[in-house]
Amino acid sequence: MADPVSPGASLEDFHMRLMRAFHAQRTYLRPKVDELGLGPGQPKLLVYLAVHGPSSQRELAAFFECDPGAVSRMLDALERAGFVTSAPGRDRRTKVAELTEAGRAAAAAWDEVCAAEQEVMLAGFAPEERAAFADLLARARANLWCAVDGREVR
């Protein structure tokens, strides 16, 4: 029989620590997103397109592990704002998004914002600690996806 969980334990456990770090990061980045004229979640799409070139909504949703409908709405907003263009894809249910010059400039600016944010977030971390932290986060993500998919954690 498992040990009983003490009342309020979830207020100090890893999920709460990760959630609070995420909220602090989002609060730090929100004004920078606004300055670029972007909405939540949009900068990552621009950076992906800058790196990978023209991509479908499905490719973007798969990479970011999110709902294709949400990606479609973000791409529509990015197109209205002049950051991306779209063209028909392989079939009528898909379209391919491509960056405009404004989109390329916003993606480059976002990379600079993220580099600065990373330095703030990891201030005082030694290079080995940064590498270990990145590895630990990747492992935690993999463990969660294994649990979602019903696979055994390695």
Secondary structure, 3 states (H helix, E strand, C coil): CCCCCCCCHHHCCHHHHHHHHHHHHHHHHHHHHHHCCCCCCHHHHHHHHHHHCCEEHHHHHHHHCCCHHHHHHHHHHHHHCCCEEEEECCCCCCEEEEECHHHHHHHHHHHHHHHHHHHHHCCCCCHHHHHHHHHHHHHHHHHHHHHHHCCCCC
